[in-house]
Amino acid sequence: MSDTGEGIPQEALPHIWERFYTRRSGRTTDRNQSGLGLTITRYLVELMHGRIHVESVIGEGTTFTLRFPLLGTHTTQKSF
C-alpha cells in the first residue's frame, strides 16, 4: 500500500510501531488519533507469520509492504 502524502521522517520510523505513538506529538493526546493502528496491524501480520516493512520519503509519500508465507509452507515446531 502506498500513498503520496507528506511522508514520515526517518527518525520517526522506528517509533511508528509503538503503542500510542503519533508523529505529530510523539505520544498521542489527540482524541481523533489513538496511536494504535500500526501497532495492531503489525501484531496481526506477525500473528499470521507475515512481515511488514515501511519506506518513506518526505514530500513523496510512504509505502507499506506486507509479506505472508504461502499457504502450507509455514512449519511449526511441535513438542510431544
C-alpha positions, 0 to 999 in steps of 0.5 A, a space after each residue: 500500500 502506498 500513498 503520496 502524502 507528506 511522508 514520515 521522517 526517518 527518525 520517526 520510523 522506528 517509533 511508528 510501531 509503538 503503542 500510542 505513538 503519533 508523529 505529530 506529538 510523539 505520544 498521542 493526546 489527540 482524541 481523533 488519533 489513538 496511536 494504535 493502528 500500526 501497532 495492531 496491524 503489525 501484531 496481526 501480520 506477525 500473528 499470521 507469520 507475515 512481515 511488514 516493512 515501511 519506506 518513506 520519503 518526505 514530500 513523496 509519500 510512504 509505502 507499506 509492504 506486507 509479506 505472508 508465507 504461502 499457504 502450507 509452507 509455514 512449519 511449526 515446531 511441535 513438542 510431544 
